[in-house]
């Protein structure tokens, strides 16, 4: 009859095409269900289009400070790798400590990003503030 070696290609084909197909179909179904709920709440088609277009813009830009985040992250990961290699030469410890140092520096980079963005978003822009506008006589 069937041997286990005969089933390997069948499962390979099923998993290769079936799982991505299920993911795509579930995504389409969830989007359809979301749109139907918006229609049930009484939104017009124009409002629904505006809702989804604003979501696409947000997801494509990734935030205003996305480059800052990735730049800080890679700088601090690089610093962590450099420090880990220097310390491993001096103290001759294992790779697990080096990995911990790199992850710690990545965390420091994310924290620095958080504080920078928090300060930028909390302070108003000088160009928009009314303090510096002068009255013309």
C-alpha positions in Angstrom: 0.0 0.0 0.0 1.3 3.5 0.9 4.6 4.0 2.6 5.6 7.1 4.6 8.0 8.1 1.9 5.1 8.3 -0.6 3.3 10.8 1.6 6.2 13.3 1.8 5.7 14.9 -1.6 1.9 15.1 -1.1 2.3 16.9 2.2 5.0 19.1 0.7 2.6 20.2 -2.1 -0.3 20.7 0.4 1.8 22.8 2.7 3.5 24.8 -0.1 0.3 25.9 -1.7 -2.4 25.3 0.9 -1.2 27.3 3.8 -0.4 30.5 1.8 -3.8 30.0 0.1 -5.5 29.8 3.4 -3.7 33.0 4.6 -4.8 34.9 1.5 -8.4 33.7 1.7 -8.6 34.6 5.5 -7.2 38.1 4.7 -9.8 38.6 2.0 -12.6 37.3 4.3 -11.6 39.5 7.2 -11.4 42.6 4.9 -14.9 41.8 3.5 -16.3 41.3 7.0 -14.8 44.6 8.2 -16.4 46.4 5.2 -19.7 44.8 5.8 -19.6 46.0 9.5 -18.8 49.5 8.3 -21.8 49.5 5.9 -24.0 48.1 8.7 -23.0 51.1 10.9 -24.3 53.4 8.2 -21.2 54.7 6.5 -21.4 55.8 2.9 -19.1 54.3 0.3 -17.1 57.5 0.1 -16.5 57.5 3.8 -15.4 53.8 3.6 -13.0 54.6 0.8 -11.5 57.5 2.8 -11.2 55.3 5.8 -9.2 52.6 4.0 -7.1 55.1 2.0 -6.0 56.8 5.2 -5.1 53.3 6.7 -2.9 52.6 3.6 -1.1 55.9 3.9 -0.3 55.2 7.6 1.0 51.7 6.9 3.1 52.8 3.9 4.9 55.6 5.6 5.5 53.6 8.7 5.5 56.7 10.8 7.3 60.0 10.4 10.4 58.8 12.4 10.8 55.4 10.9 14.3 56.1 9.5 15.4 57.5 12.9 14.3 54.3 14.6 16.1 52.0 12.2 19.2 54.2 12.1 19.5 54.3 15.9 18.8 50.6 16.1 21.6 49.7 13.7 24.1 52.1 15.2 23.5 50.7 18.7 23.6 47.1 17.4 26.9 47.9 15.7 28.3 49.5 18.9 27.1 46.4 20.8 29.0 44.1 18.4 32.1 46.2 18.6 32.0 46.3 22.4 31.2 42.5 22.6 34.2 41.7 20.4 36.5 43.9 22.4 35.4 42.5 25.7 35.5 38.9 24.4 39.2 39.4 23.5 40.0 40.9 26.9 38.0 38.6 29.2 37.6 35.5 26.9 33.9 34.7 27.7 31.4 32.8 25.7 29.2 33.8 22.8 26.1 34.0 25.0 27.5 37.1 26.8 28.3 38.7 23.4 24.7 38.1 22.3 23.4 39.6 25.5 25.5 42.7 25.0 24.2 43.2 21.4 20.6 42.8 22.5 21.1 45.2 25.4 22.5 47.8 23.1 19.5 47.3 20.7 17.2 47.9 23.6 19.1 51.1 24.5 18.7 52.2 20.9 14.9 51.6 21.0 14.7 53.5 24.3 16.6 56.4 22.9 14.3 56.5 19.9 11.3 56.5 22.2 12.6 59.5 24.2 13.5 61.4 21.1 10.1 60.9 19.5 8.3 61.6 22.7 10.1 64.9 23.1 9.5 65.8 19.4 5.8 65.1 19.6 5.3 66.8 22.9 6.9 70.1 22.0 5.1 72.3 19.5 6.9 73.4 16.3 8.3 76.9 16.5 7.0 77.8 13.1 3.4 77.2 14.2 3.6 78.8 17.6 2.1 82.3 18.0 4.8 83.5 20.5 7.2 84.6 17.8 4.8 86.4 15.5 5.1 90.1 15.6 2.5 92.7 15.0 3.1 94.8 12.0 2.4 98.5 12.6 
